[in-house]
Amino acid sequence: MAKLKDRRREKISVATEIDRLEERRARCKDNLERAEFKSRKEKLSDNDKHDLEDEMTIINERVLKLDKELETLRGENRRNMLLSVALLVVSALFYYVFFHNEEDS
C-alpha cells in the first residue's frame, strides 16, 4: 500500500504537493485553535482537560511534521527552478553561439 501511495505521489508535481500540505497544515492549525478556544472558554473536568491537552499535543506534532515536509518540498522546488533556469541559459547560449553568429557571417 505504501508503494502505491509513493507511485501516486511521483506523478504529482512538487507545487501541487506543497499546496496539499499547506491545506492540511491550515486545517490542523484551525483544529488547534478550536481546541485552545475550548480549553479557555469551557469548564472541563480534569479528565477532559487532559484529553484536550493530549489532542493539542498530537496536533502540534502534526503541524511540526508538516512544516518539516514543506521545508523539504520547498527546497526541492527551489532546486527544480534553478535547474530550469540553468537549462534556459544553456539553451539561450547555444542559440546565440550557433544560430545568431551564423546569421552575422
C-alpha positions as CSV (number, residue, x, y, z in Angstrom):
1,M,0.0,0.0,0.0
2,A,2.9,2.4,0.8
3,K,4.4,1.7,-2.6
4,L,1.2,2.5,-4.3
5,K,1.0,5.8,-2.4
6,D,4.6,6.6,-3.4
7,R,3.8,5.9,-7.1
8,R,0.9,8.2,-7.0
9,R,3.0,10.9,-5.4
10,E,5.7,10.6,-8.0
11,K,3.1,11.7,-10.6
12,I,2.1,14.8,-8.6
13,S,4.2,18.0,-9.1
14,V,6.1,19.4,-6.2
15,A,4.0,22.6,-6.3
16,T,0.8,20.5,-6.1
17,E,2.2,18.6,-3.1
18,I,3.2,21.8,-1.4
19,D,-0.4,23.2,-1.9
20,R,-1.8,19.9,-0.5
21,L,0.4,20.0,2.6
22,E,-0.3,23.7,3.2
23,E,-4.0,22.9,3.2
24,R,-3.5,20.1,5.6
25,R,-1.4,22.4,7.8
26,A,-4.1,25.1,7.8
27,R,-6.7,22.5,8.8
28,C,-4.5,21.4,11.7
29,K,-4.0,25.0,12.8
30,D,-7.8,25.5,12.7
31,N,-8.3,22.4,14.8
32,L,-5.6,23.6,17.2
33,E,-7.2,27.0,17.6
34,R,-10.6,25.4,18.2
35,A,-9.1,23.1,20.9
36,E,-7.3,26.1,22.5
37,F,-10.5,28.1,22.5
38,K,-12.4,25.2,24.0
39,S,-9.8,24.9,26.8
40,R,-10.1,28.6,27.6
41,K,-13.8,29.1,27.4
42,E,-15.4,25.9,28.7
43,K,-15.4,24.4,32.1
44,L,-13.8,21.0,31.7
45,S,-13.3,18.2,34.1
46,D,-9.7,17.1,34.8
47,N,-10.0,14.1,32.5
48,D,-11.4,16.2,29.7
49,K,-8.7,18.8,30.1
50,H,-6.1,16.0,30.0
51,D,-7.7,14.6,26.8
52,L,-7.8,18.0,25.2
53,E,-4.1,18.6,26.1
54,D,-3.2,15.3,24.5
55,E,-5.2,16.2,21.4
56,M,-3.4,19.6,21.2
57,T,0.0,17.9,21.6
58,I,-0.8,15.5,18.8
59,I,-2.0,18.3,16.5
60,N,1.2,20.3,17.3
61,E,3.3,17.3,16.4
62,R,1.4,17.0,13.1
63,V,2.0,20.7,12.4
64,L,5.7,20.3,13.1
65,K,5.9,17.3,10.8
66,L,4.0,19.1,8.0
67,D,6.4,22.1,8.4
68,K,9.3,19.8,8.0
69,E,7.9,18.2,4.9
70,L,7.0,21.6,3.5
71,E,10.6,22.8,4.1
72,T,11.9,19.8,2.2
73,L,9.5,20.2,-0.7
74,R,10.2,23.9,-1.0
75,G,13.9,23.1,-1.1
76,E,13.2,20.6,-3.9
77,N,11.0,23.2,-5.7
78,R,13.8,25.7,-5.5
79,R,16.3,23.3,-6.9
80,N,14.0,22.4,-9.7
81,M,13.5,26.1,-10.5
82,L,17.3,26.7,-10.6
83,L,17.7,23.7,-12.9
84,S,15.1,25.1,-15.2
85,V,16.8,28.5,-15.3
86,A,20.2,26.9,-15.9
87,L,18.7,24.9,-18.9
88,L,17.2,28.1,-20.2
89,V,20.5,29.9,-20.0
90,V,22.3,27.0,-21.7
91,S,19.7,26.9,-24.5
92,A,20.0,30.7,-25.0
93,L,23.7,30.4,-25.1
94,F,23.6,27.5,-27.5
95,Y,21.2,29.6,-29.7
96,Y,23.4,32.6,-29.6
97,V,26.6,30.8,-30.4
98,F,25.4,28.6,-33.2
99,F,22.5,30.4,-34.8
100,H,23.0,34.0,-34.1
101,N,26.6,34.0,-35.1
102,E,25.8,32.2,-38.4
103,E,23.4,35.0,-39.3
104,D,26.1,37.6,-38.8
105,S,28.5,35.8,-41.2
